[in-house]
Amino acid sequence: MAELPQFRNLSLERQGNVFIITMQKGPENRLNSWYCQEIIRAFHTVQKILGPDAEGAVITRGCDTKFWCTGLELDESDSNPFANTDGFYPMLHTILDFPYPTIALITGHTFGGACPFALAHDYRVMNSKRGFFSMPPVNLGLHFDGIGFLPRLKLRPTIARKMLLEAHRWTGTEALQDGVVDAIAAPEEMFNVALELANKWAPKAKMGVYGLLRSELWGEATRQFQQISYVHGRQTSLPAKAKI
């Protein structure tokens, strides 16, 4: 089996046809343009290795039980107004357009832009003992085109409202009850639960229509993020009025 390529601040491992992307950008795996591009490169690498009409799945996890990802590096937009359009939005589009099942293994705190990052995956497994899931743009004065698509399409209306308009903080137990995540597990069992899901659903990709059928469900979000990717001719977001 060929050696997998190296990445900056993340690792890519393989167990059969399941690939594990581990984010390693300390201390909180915050997203900026180059890091989103590394994540995109990891997903494209998996797709290239597996090829068309193959069984396969990807798990995206944090490197510890304190943080999964705490969203965007908001300061980057001060010096690079195209940071999100060159990184964050293409990353979301890449995951939504990926032809194999995806699982977000939410090892710890998940804030801000990390919420649509997690929601872009097909399944979510969250730490049952530690970590909050919260999307606070309403508290920060932040907006980008399509920010509400994934909550609206994937969650019940009252839960989407709690997420986007109330900035609710979910524990793992609450997130499972509200359907934000598909499973919760203790830290020592989280990976096994995510791997079981990945192995269960990986065969669904072998007929070559998994991504097409996903697009029937969430295609509005996929198209929206594509439309604001690599756009330099117009503003696609309002910069945050408060920083965290």
C-alpha positions, 0 to 999 in steps of 0.5 A: 500500500502506497505511503500517504502524503504529508500535510501541514498540521493534520494527519491522514491515516487509513484503516481499510477503506476508511480514512481518518483526518486528524486536525493538529493545528494547536491549540484549537484547530482554528480555520484560516485560508491555508488550513482549509486548503490543507483539509481540502487537499486531504479530502481530494487525496482520499478521492484520488486514492479510492477512485470512482465507484469505490467503498470508502468513508472519511472521519474528521477528528480533533487531536484531543478531547478538549477541542474539535475546532473553534471556528475561524481565525477572525483576525485573518480577514483584517489583512486578507479580505478573501480569506473565507472565500479562498478557504472556508467556503471551498472547504464546506463545498468540498465536503458536501460534494464528496462522493463518500460518506463523511463523519465528524468526530467531535472530540471537544469544543465546537464553536462558530464556523466549526458548526457548519464545518461539522454539519457539512459532514453526513454524520456527527459523533460527539464527546459525551463528557466534554465540550460544547457545540455553539454557533454565535454569529448573532453575538458577534455581528457576523454574517456570510451568505448561506450561513443558515442553509445547513442548519435549516436543511439538516435540523428541525426549524426550532433547533435551527432557530436555537442555533442561529438566532439564539447561539445556544450551547449544546452539551453532547447529551442535549445535541443528541436529543435535538438531533444536532449529532447522531451519536455521543460516546465517552472519550475512550469510545468515540473513535470506535463509534465513529469507525463503526459508522464509517464501516457501516456506510462506506459500502453505500458509495460503491454504486457511484451515486452517493454524492448525487443523492446527497445533493438531492437533500442538501444541494441548496447549501452545496450550490450556495457555498460554490457560488461564494467560493473564490469570489474577489469581485464582491463582498460575501460576508460581513466581518465580525463586529466582536472578536473572540 
